[in-house]
Structures are given as C-alpha cells and as structure tokens.
C-alpha cells in the first residue's frame, strides 16, 4: 500500500492555473546554486578584496573632502559676520544713532506685519480676549474659538461674521461679549 505522502504529486507547485508552464509531473527542476563566496586565499579573491578596499577608501576620502569644504565655508561665514558686527551704541555718533534707530523702527514694523499684529489697540485687545477665552475652553469649543481668532486676524470680515453665526449659541454669546466689552458690536454684529 502507498504511503499518504507518496499519493501527492510534485506538480502542484507547477500548476497551470497559477500561471505556471504545463509540464509533466515527473520532470525534475534544477536546484538554484548559490554564487561562490570570494575566498581571500585565492588570487581572484585577493584581487576582489583589494578592489573593494580601494573603493571604500576613495569614498571615505571624498566624504572627508566634502566635510572640509563645508567646514571651511561655515568658518568663513562666521568670520564675515564678526567683521560686519555693528558698533555698540555708546561708540556711535549722533547721526549713526539716528540712522540705527530708524532701521530698528522699520524692522519692528516689518516684524509686526509678519506676525499680523494689529496697530489698533482695540484689535489687539480683542485678539487677546479671544485667546484668553480659547484658553478657558476645552475640546470642540476651544477649536472653534481658535478658528474665530485666526479669521479675525486675517481681516476677512465676511468669513469671520459667517463663522460667528455658525457657532453654538452659548459660545457665540461669549465671543460677542469679548467684542462688546471693547465696543465693537453694533446691532448684534461684530464690526
């Protein structure tokens, strides 16, 4: 009687339905051979190892050269920065002090415009009030207040007022109270 293992054919691995080639069941396949590993004791092996070491050393030398160039560039940049450092105010002439103050003022205005800070103190207080209200809230309400604050900062009043109308009643009243304290609500609408 046949063993259970002998009943199965070896052709299941070569089934036509799985995209294989139709072959008889008794055909033997060649086993895959492993590539020979280079042996350092043979002439071909020593040649291969020398070539690999030469590549490794060339790559390391190229990396070192790139690192040296980068380091030299950063050192040069730092030296240039130190050379261009400005005088302390105590050593400036009155004309230089005036020019420096003018530059600082322009730079502060530029930075303020980048931060979307309001020049109007009422607007700044309204933004601060919205920020404080958002800090008191949690979850969805906090997210809504942050969105309202962002829209108010952007200056798009139409979208801002639409977003206020879309809020829950309690939250809408709290937001309007912030603006009402500053006198920025007219006929129930934030201006």
C-alpha positions, 0 to 999 in steps of 0.5 A: 500500500502507498504511503499518504505522502507518496499519493501527492504529486510534485506538480502542484507547485507547477500548476497551470492555473497559477500561471505556471508552464504545463509540464509533466509531473515527473520532470525534475527542476534544477536546484538554484546554486548559490554564487561562490563566496570570494575566498581571500586565499585565492588570487581572484579573491585577493584581487576582489578584496583589494578592489573593494578596499580601494573603493571604500577608501576613495569614498571615505576620502571624498566624504572627508573632502566634502566635510572640509569644504563645508567646514571651511565655508561655515568658518568663513561665514562666521568670520564675515559676520564678526567683521560686519558686527555693528558698533555698540551704541555708546561708540556711535555718533549722533547721526549713526544713532539716528540712522540705527534707530530708524532701521530698528523702527522699520524692522519692528514694523516689518516684524509686526506685519509678519506676525499680523499684529494689529496697530489698533489697540482695540484689535489687539485687545480683542485678539487677546480676549479671544485667546484668553477665552480659547484658553478657558475652553476645552475640546470642540469649543476651544477649536472653534474659538481658535478658528474665530481668532485666526479669521479675525486676524486675517481681516476677512470680515465676511468669513469671520461674521459667517463663522460667528453665526455658525457657532453654538449659541452659548459660545457665540454669546461669549465671543460677542461679549469679548467684542462688546466689552471693547465696543465693537458690536453694533446691532448684534454684529461684530464690526 
